C-alpha cells in the first residue's frame, strides 16, 4: 500500500537509508535526509506492508519553472527488484500528470541507480562527478510530463 508519509515514519525511513549505505548513499547524506523530512518535504510517500515500510519517495515542486523533482527514493534492500520502486515512481508520475502546471519532471540520482530511472522513461541530461560525496556522481535526468 502506498500512503502519505507521517512523522511517525521518520525513524523507519532513516533506517531504510542506513540499510542502503554505503551501496547507494554516502553516510554524509543521512543529516540531509533528516533536514528534508523535517523542513523541505512537500509530498512524500511510503510503501508499506502492514507496519513495515519497504520504500519511500517524494516530490518537490518548482511552479515558477513548471517542474517537479523526484526526491529521496529509498527501497528496503531485501525488497529491491520486486517492483516497489517502480510502483512508488509510477504513483508519483500519475499524480504529476494530473497537475497541468508541471511540464517537466526531474530526478537527481547517482551512477548506481540511473538505469532504473531510464527504464521509467527519464533521459540523462548531465553528469557531475563526486556531487553527492566522493564516488557518488550526480546524474540529472528529465521526463516531459505529458
N, CA and C atoms as a LAMMPS dump frame, in Angstrom:
ITEM: TIMESTEP
0
ITEM: NUMBER OF ATOMS
438
ITEM: BOX BOUNDS ff ff ff
-5.0000000000000000e+02 5.0000000000000000e+02
-5.0000000000000000e+02 5.0000000000000000e+02
-5.0000000000000000e+02 5.0000000000000000e+02
ITEM: ATOMS id mol type element x y z
1 1 1 N 0.837 -1.178 0
2 1 2 C 0 0 0
3 1 3 C 0.888 1.25 0
4 2 1 N 0.549 2.192 -0.838
5 2 2 C 1.25 3.473 -0.861
6 2 3 C 0.375 4.488 -0.134
7 3 1 N 0.995 5.193 0.811
8 3 2 C 0.272 6.202 1.577
9 3 3 C 1.177 7.392 1.842
10 4 1 N 0.579 8.488 2.275
11 4 2 C 1.351 9.676 2.611
12 4 3 C 2.242 9.391 3.827
13 5 1 N 3.434 9.926 3.791
14 5 2 C 4.374 9.853 4.906
15 5 3 C 3.796 10.62 6.097
16 6 1 N 4.043 10.104 7.294
17 6 2 C 3.721 10.859 8.504
18 6 3 C 4.967 10.882 9.391
19 7 1 N 4.996 11.806 10.321
20 7 2 C 6.177 11.986 11.17
21 7 3 C 6.563 10.704 11.9
22 8 1 N 5.582 9.867 12.22
23 8 2 C 5.887 8.609 12.914
24 8 3 C 6.69 7.637 12.036
25 9 1 N 6.755 7.9 10.73
26 9 2 C 7.522 7.045 9.812
27 9 3 C 9.01 7.408 9.765
28 10 1 N 9.381 8.538 10.347
29 10 2 C 10.732 9.076 10.174
30 10 3 C 11.825 8.072 10.554
31 11 1 N 11.717 7.444 11.696
32 11 2 C 12.754 6.506 12.147
33 11 3 C 12.911 5.361 11.15
34 12 1 N 11.796 4.856 10.632
35 12 2 C 11.853 3.744 9.679
36 12 3 C 12.454 4.185 8.339
37 13 1 N 12.13 5.397 7.897
38 13 2 C 12.692 5.893 6.633
39 13 3 C 14.193 6.119 6.779
40 14 1 N 14.618 6.688 7.896
41 14 2 C 16.056 6.849 8.157
42 14 3 C 16.721 5.471 8.209
43 15 1 N 16.028 4.504 8.773
44 15 2 C 16.544 3.128 8.812
45 15 3 C 16.738 2.552 7.425
46 16 1 N 15.819 2.848 6.506
47 16 2 C 15.98 2.397 5.119
48 16 3 C 17.241 2.993 4.505
49 17 1 N 17.464 4.284 4.756
50 17 2 C 18.668 4.93 4.229
51 17 3 C 19.922 4.235 4.77
52 18 1 N 19.942 3.978 6.071
53 18 2 C 21.11 3.328 6.691
54 18 3 C 21.365 1.953 6.079
55 19 1 N 20.291 1.209 5.792
56 19 2 C 20.447 -0.116 5.187
57 19 3 C 21.009 -0.033 3.768
58 20 1 N 20.822 1.111 3.111
59 20 2 C 21.309 1.303 1.742
60 20 3 C 22.633 2.056 1.68
61 21 1 N 23.248 2.273 2.852
62 21 2 C 24.538 2.952 2.949
63 21 3 C 25.595 1.901 3.252
64 22 1 N 26.695 1.832 2.555
65 22 2 C 27.242 2.77 1.584
66 22 3 C 27.012 2.381 0.122
67 23 1 N 26.167 1.379 -0.129
68 23 2 C 25.988 0.943 -1.519
69 23 3 C 25.359 2.031 -2.392
70 24 1 N 24.288 2.675 -1.912
71 24 2 C 23.575 3.663 -2.719
72 24 3 C 23.662 5.086 -2.171
73 25 1 N 24.011 5.221 -0.906
74 25 2 C 24.116 6.536 -0.272
75 25 3 C 25.41 6.626 0.515
76 26 1 N 25.953 7.833 0.597
77 26 2 C 27.111 8.101 1.424
78 26 3 C 26.616 8.411 2.848
79 27 1 N 27.378 8.031 3.881
80 27 2 C 26.944 8.34 5.253
81 27 3 C 26.656 9.829 5.48
82 28 1 N 27.312 10.702 4.749
83 28 2 C 27.104 12.145 4.909
84 28 3 C 25.699 12.585 4.489
85 29 1 N 24.961 11.713 3.797
86 29 2 C 23.633 12.087 3.315
87 29 3 C 22.533 11.922 4.369
88 30 1 N 22.817 11.201 5.449
89 30 2 C 21.79 10.989 6.471
90 30 3 C 21.281 12.304 7.084
91 31 1 N 22.155 13.24 7.483
92 31 2 C 21.63 14.508 8.014
93 31 3 C 20.821 15.291 6.969
94 32 1 N 21.181 15.128 5.689
95 32 2 C 20.425 15.796 4.623
96 32 3 C 19.006 15.231 4.523
97 33 1 N 18.866 13.916 4.669
98 33 2 C 17.53 13.313 4.643
99 33 3 C 16.72 13.79 5.848
100 34 1 N 17.342 13.844 7.007
101 34 2 C 16.633 14.328 8.2
102 34 3 C 16.149 15.763 7.996
103 35 1 N 17.012 16.614 7.445
104 35 2 C 16.651 18.002 7.174
105 35 3 C 15.488 18.06 6.175
106 36 1 N 15.55 17.216 5.157
107 36 2 C 14.488 17.15 4.161
108 36 3 C 13.158 16.773 4.824
109 37 1 N 13.174 15.701 5.618
110 37 2 C 11.941 15.231 6.239
111 37 3 C 11.375 16.259 7.225
112 38 1 N 12.258 16.994 7.892
113 38 2 C 11.811 17.976 8.885
114 38 3 C 11.379 19.306 8.272
115 39 1 N 12.033 19.731 7.175
116 39 2 C 11.832 21.106 6.704
117 39 3 C 11.593 21.292 5.209
118 40 1 N 11.957 20.325 4.371
119 40 2 C 11.933 20.551 2.925
120 40 3 C 10.939 19.678 2.173
121 41 1 N 10.334 18.745 2.871
122 41 2 C 9.419 17.802 2.253
123 41 3 C 8.139 18.519 1.83
124 42 1 N 7.662 18.207 0.63
125 42 2 C 6.366 18.717 0.184
126 42 3 C 5.386 17.551 0.098
127 43 1 N 5.583 16.644 -0.852
128 43 2 C 4.814 15.396 -0.906
129 43 3 C 5.815 14.259 -0.731
130 44 1 N 5.558 13.392 0.233
131 44 2 C 6.431 12.243 0.454
132 44 3 C 5.53 11.06 0.769
133 45 1 N 5.888 9.904 0.216
134 45 2 C 5.048 8.725 0.315
135 45 3 C 5.86 7.528 0.789
136 46 1 N 5.173 6.591 1.421
137 46 2 C 5.814 5.341 1.819
138 46 3 C 5.04 4.181 1.22
139 47 1 N 5.775 3.114 0.948
140 47 2 C 5.185 1.855 0.512
141 47 3 C 5.23 0.957 1.742
142 48 1 N 4.073 0.612 2.26
143 48 2 C 4.007 -0.154 3.5
144 48 3 C 3.286 -1.475 3.291
145 49 1 N 3.774 -2.473 3.982
146 49 2 C 3.078 -3.752 4.1
147 49 3 C 2.892 -3.965 5.593
148 50 1 N 1.662 -3.801 6.044
149 50 2 C 1.391 -3.825 7.477
150 50 3 C 2.101 -2.646 8.132
151 51 1 N 2.852 -2.929 9.185
152 51 2 C 3.579 -1.859 9.871
153 51 3 C 4.995 -1.683 9.312
154 52 1 N 5.351 -2.508 8.332
155 52 2 C 6.698 -2.444 7.755
156 52 3 C 6.739 -1.496 6.558
157 53 1 N 7.7 -0.593 6.583
158 53 2 C 7.898 0.321 5.454
159 53 3 C 9.003 -0.256 4.578
160 54 1 N 8.658 -0.534 3.316
161 54 2 C 9.602 -1.149 2.391
162 54 3 C 10.159 -0.167 1.372
163 55 1 N 9.576 1.023 1.29
164 55 2 C 10.063 2.014 0.342
165 55 3 C 9.508 3.383 0.651
166 56 1 N 10.169 4.397 0.098
167 56 2 C 9.726 5.774 0.288
168 56 3 C 10.231 6.622 -0.867
169 57 1 N 9.507 7.709 -1.134
170 57 2 C 9.935 8.63 -2.18
171 57 3 C 9.041 9.85 -2.214
172 58 1 N 9.619 10.976 -2.664
173 58 2 C 8.883 12.227 -2.612
174 58 3 C 8.855 13 -3.911
175 59 1 N 8.176 14.155 -3.822
176 59 2 C 8.092 15.118 -4.913
177 59 3 C 8.266 16.508 -4.304
178 60 1 N 9.073 17.314 -4.949
179 60 2 C 9.16 18.731 -4.623
180 60 3 C 8.75 19.519 -5.86
181 61 1 N 8.126 20.674 -5.632
182 61 2 C 7.531 21.453 -6.716
183 61 3 C 8.251 22.783 -6.899
184 62 1 N 8.422 23.166 -8.158
185 62 2 C 9.027 24.428 -8.534
186 62 3 C 8.107 25.071 -9.569
187 63 1 N 6.979 25.646 -9.1
188 63 2 C 5.957 26.14 -10.03
189 63 3 C 6.439 27.22 -10.982
190 64 1 N 7.366 28.06 -10.538
191 64 2 C 7.863 29.114 -11.423
192 64 3 C 8.527 28.521 -12.664
193 65 1 N 9.215 27.391 -12.477
194 65 2 C 9.89 26.729 -13.602
195 65 3 C 9.015 25.673 -14.264
196 66 1 N 7.813 25.47 -13.72
197 66 2 C 6.875 24.461 -14.223
198 66 3 C 7.477 23.058 -14.161
199 67 1 N 8.189 22.793 -13.062
200 67 2 C 8.775 21.465 -12.913
201 67 3 C 8.589 20.923 -11.517
202 68 1 N 8.729 19.614 -11.437
203 68 2 C 8.692 18.89 -10.17
204 68 3 C 9.936 18.004 -10.117
205 69 1 N 10.439 17.8 -8.906
206 69 2 C 11.629 16.967 -8.739
207 69 3 C 11.292 15.768 -7.859
208 70 1 N 11.623 14.603 -8.36
209 70 2 C 11.512 13.363 -7.594
210 70 3 C 12.626 13.386 -6.541
211 71 1 N 12.283 13.043 -5.301
212 71 2 C 13.27 13.185 -4.237
213 71 3 C 13.285 12.008 -3.268
214 72 1 N 14.482 11.678 -2.85
215 72 2 C 14.757 10.709 -1.784
216 72 3 C 14.024 9.383 -1.953
217 73 1 N 14.285 8.716 -3.071
218 73 2 C 13.775 7.362 -3.291
219 73 3 C 14.653 6.375 -2.53
220 74 1 N 14.011 5.549 -1.716
221 74 2 C 14.747 4.551 -0.93
222 74 3 C 13.888 3.291 -0.859
223 75 1 N 14.504 2.134 -1.108
224 75 2 C 13.79 0.857 -1.017
225 75 3 C 14.599 -0.091 -0.129
226 76 1 N 13.902 -0.802 0.715
227 76 2 C 14.496 -1.83 1.584
228 76 3 C 15.348 -2.76 0.717
229 77 1 N 16.625 -2.977 1.07
230 77 2 C 17.499 -3.814 0.223
231 77 3 C 16.932 -5.201 -0.083
232 78 1 N 16.32 -5.848 0.892
233 78 2 C 15.774 -7.196 0.661
234 78 3 C 14.537 -7.191 -0.221
235 79 1 N 13.965 -6.017 -0.459
236 79 2 C 12.767 -5.909 -1.289
237 79 3 C 13.077 -5.317 -2.665
238 80 1 N 14.332 -4.981 -2.927
239 80 2 C 14.697 -4.404 -4.219
240 80 3 C 14.523 -5.443 -5.317
241 81 1 N 14.09 -4.984 -6.483
242 81 2 C 13.861 -5.888 -7.605
243 81 3 C 12.492 -6.536 -7.591
244 82 1 N 11.637 -6.126 -6.648
245 82 2 C 10.297 -6.716 -6.54
246 82 3 C 9.195 -5.759 -6.966
247 83 1 N 9.577 -4.632 -7.595
248 83 2 C 8.591 -3.721 -8.141
249 83 3 C 8.156 -2.592 -7.222
250 84 1 N 8.7 -2.524 -6.018
251 84 2 C 8.293 -1.483 -5.074
252 84 3 C 8.716 -0.103 -5.574
253 85 1 N 9.954 0.041 -5.997
254 85 2 C 10.427 1.314 -6.526
255 85 3 C 9.631 1.741 -7.743
256 86 1 N 9.334 0.802 -8.62
257 86 2 C 8.553 1.092 -9.827
258 86 3 C 7.151 1.561 -9.446
259 87 1 N 6.518 0.888 -8.487
260 87 2 C 5.167 1.277 -8.069
261 87 3 C 5.164 2.669 -7.437
262 88 1 N 6.141 2.945 -6.584
263 88 2 C 6.235 4.279 -5.978
264 88 3 C 6.466 5.357 -7.036
265 89 1 N 7.32 5.059 -8.003
266 89 2 C 7.593 6.033 -9.065
267 89 3 C 6.359 6.255 -9.922
268 90 1 N 5.696 5.196 -10.321
269 90 2 C 4.51 5.334 -11.164
270 90 3 C 3.4 6.081 -10.426
271 91 1 N 3.271 5.846 -9.147
272 91 2 C 2.283 6.552 -8.326
273 91 3 C 2.524 8.058 -8.392
274 92 1 N 3.776 8.476 -8.256
275 92 2 C 4.093 9.903 -8.287
276 92 3 C 3.949 10.48 -9.692
277 93 1 N 4.368 9.725 -10.704
278 93 2 C 4.206 10.196 -12.081
279 93 3 C 2.716 10.405 -12.373
280 94 1 N 1.88 9.469 -11.948
281 94 2 C 0.435 9.598 -12.167
282 94 3 C -0.118 10.836 -11.47
283 95 1 N 0.353 11.115 -10.266
284 95 2 C -0.093 12.324 -9.558
285 95 3 C 0.329 13.571 -10.323
286 96 1 N 1.549 13.563 -10.821
287 96 2 C 2.056 14.731 -11.54
288 96 3 C 1.339 14.941 -12.874
289 97 1 N 0.908 13.871 -13.514
290 97 2 C 0.184 14.01 -14.793
291 97 3 C -1.121 14.771 -14.604
292 98 1 N -1.684 14.721 -13.403
293 98 2 C -2.92 15.444 -13.107
294 98 3 C -2.663 16.94 -12.888
295 99 1 N -1.408 17.31 -12.692
296 99 2 C -1.05 18.706 -12.441
297 99 3 C -0.609 19.347 -13.756
298 100 1 N -1.51 20.075 -14.38
299 100 2 C -1.244 20.667 -15.699
300 100 3 C -0.22 21.8 -15.642
301 101 1 N 0.13 22.276 -14.441
302 101 2 C 1.133 23.335 -14.301
303 101 3 C 2.562 22.792 -14.331
304 102 1 N 2.712 21.477 -14.229
305 102 2 C 4.04 20.853 -14.253
306 102 3 C 4.3 20.317 -15.655
307 103 1 N 5.332 20.847 -16.306
308 103 2 C 5.679 20.422 -17.666
309 103 3 C 6.825 19.414 -17.695
310 104 1 N 7.704 19.485 -16.695
311 104 2 C 8.894 18.629 -16.674
312 104 3 C 9.072 18.019 -15.293
313 105 1 N 9.475 16.751 -15.273
314 105 2 C 9.812 16.059 -14.025
315 105 3 C 11.315 15.792 -14.078
316 106 1 N 12.014 16.137 -13.009
317 106 2 C 13.447 15.849 -12.956
318 106 3 C 13.737 14.915 -11.788
319 107 1 N 14.821 14.201 -11.927
320 107 2 C 15.327 13.394 -10.825
321 107 3 C 16.831 13.581 -10.802
322 108 1 N 17.357 13.717 -9.607
323 108 2 C 18.809 13.809 -9.406
324 108 3 C 19.206 12.553 -8.662
325 109 1 N 19.969 11.712 -9.327
326 109 2 C 20.327 10.414 -8.765
327 109 3 C 21.828 10.205 -8.919
328 110 1 N 22.266 8.969 -8.784
329 110 2 C 23.69 8.65 -8.912
330 110 3 C 23.897 7.592 -9.981
331 111 1 N 25.17 7.288 -10.217
332 111 2 C 25.519 6.262 -11.206
333 111 3 C 25.001 4.888 -10.786
334 112 1 N 24.671 4.74 -9.518
335 112 2 C 24.227 3.44 -9.01
336 112 3 C 22.775 3.125 -9.358
337 113 1 N 21.971 4.149 -9.622
338 113 2 C 20.538 3.915 -9.829
339 113 3 C 19.958 4.567 -11.086
340 114 1 N 20.78 5.26 -11.862
341 114 2 C 20.217 5.974 -13.011
342 114 3 C 19.572 5.041 -14.023
343 115 1 N 20.008 3.804 -14.125
344 115 2 C 19.415 2.851 -15.085
345 115 3 C 17.937 2.581 -14.75
346 116 1 N 17.629 2.545 -13.448
347 116 2 C 16.231 2.373 -13.023
348 116 3 C 15.372 3.5 -13.592
349 117 1 N 15.856 4.726 -13.46
350 117 2 C 15.09 5.875 -13.942
351 117 3 C 14.994 5.889 -15.471
352 118 1 N 16.029 5.415 -16.144
353 118 2 C 15.949 5.273 -17.607
354 118 3 C 14.795 4.348 -17.975
355 119 1 N 14.68 3.234 -17.262
356 119 2 C 13.602 2.279 -17.542
357 119 3 C 12.228 2.901 -17.298
358 120 1 N 12.173 3.882 -16.405
359 120 2 C 10.912 4.563 -16.096
360 120 3 C 10.603 5.687 -17.091
361 121 1 N 11.539 5.967 -18.018
362 121 2 C 11.292 6.949 -19.05
363 121 3 C 12.07 8.255 -18.923
364 122 1 N 12.928 8.351 -17.919
365 122 2 C 13.746 9.558 -17.762
366 122 3 C 14.938 9.512 -18.713
367 123 1 N 15.375 10.695 -19.162
368 123 2 C 16.529 10.796 -20.048
369 123 3 C 17.644 11.548 -19.333
370 124 1 N 18.856 11.059 -19.494
371 124 2 C 20.02 11.665 -18.858
372 124 3 C 20.306 13.025 -19.475
373 125 1 N 20.486 14.039 -18.621
374 125 2 C 20.8 15.398 -19.068
375 125 3 C 22.253 15.754 -18.773
376 126 1 N 22.668 15.577 -17.511
377 126 2 C 24.027 15.949 -17.113
378 126 3 C 24.578 14.972 -16.081
379 127 1 N 25.91 14.929 -16.016
380 127 2 C 26.626 14.142 -15.012
381 127 3 C 27.645 15.068 -14.356
382 128 1 N 27.702 15.014 -13.037
383 128 2 C 28.69 15.799 -12.302
384 128 3 C 29.391 14.891 -11.3
385 129 1 N 30.68 14.709 -11.49
386 129 2 C 31.476 13.793 -10.676
387 129 3 C 31.551 14.255 -9.217
388 130 1 N 31.453 13.277 -8.312
389 130 2 C 31.591 13.492 -6.866
390 130 3 C 30.649 14.562 -6.32
391 131 1 N 29.447 14.645 -6.843
392 131 2 C 28.484 15.67 -6.43
393 131 3 C 27.929 15.4 -5.031
394 132 1 N 27.432 14.182 -4.808
395 132 2 C 26.806 13.85 -3.527
396 132 3 C 27.862 13.641 -2.452
397 133 1 N 28.951 12.98 -2.853
398 133 2 C 30.094 12.697 -1.98
399 133 3 C 31.146 12.074 -2.894
400 134 1 N 32.333 11.87 -2.391
401 134 2 C 33.38 11.259 -3.207
402 134 3 C 32.906 9.882 -3.678
403 135 1 N 32.913 9.696 -5
404 135 2 C 32.483 8.42 -5.571
405 135 3 C 30.98 8.32 -5.822
406 136 1 N 30.235 9.38 -5.506
407 136 2 C 28.795 9.41 -5.744
408 136 3 C 28.499 10.578 -6.683
409 137 1 N 28.353 10.251 -7.965
410 137 2 C 28.198 11.26 -9.005
411 137 3 C 26.727 11.628 -9.199
412 138 1 N 26.484 12.884 -9.558
413 138 2 C 25.137 13.353 -9.88
414 138 3 C 24.804 12.948 -11.309
415 139 1 N 23.671 12.303 -11.469
416 139 2 C 23.082 12.02 -12.779
417 139 3 C 21.737 12.734 -12.771
418 140 1 N 21.653 13.875 -13.463
419 140 2 C 20.39 14.592 -13.538
420 140 3 C 19.641 14.132 -14.774
421 141 1 N 18.372 13.767 -14.561
422 141 2 C 17.56 13.192 -15.62
423 141 3 C 16.226 13.916 -15.684
424 142 1 N 15.617 13.932 -16.874
425 142 2 C 14.33 14.61 -17.041
426 142 3 C 13.329 13.742 -17.795
427 143 1 N 12.084 14.127 -17.63
428 143 2 C 10.97 13.484 -18.33
429 143 3 C 9.917 14.563 -18.561
430 144 1 N 9.338 14.591 -19.743
431 144 2 C 8.237 15.506 -20.014
432 144 3 C 6.99 14.982 -19.312
433 145 1 N 6.222 15.87 -18.736
434 145 2 C 5.011 15.496 -18.01
435 145 3 C 3.811 15.576 -18.951
436 146 1 N 3.65 14.519 -19.763
437 146 2 C 2.532 14.5 -20.711
438 146 3 C 1.57 13.378 -20.4
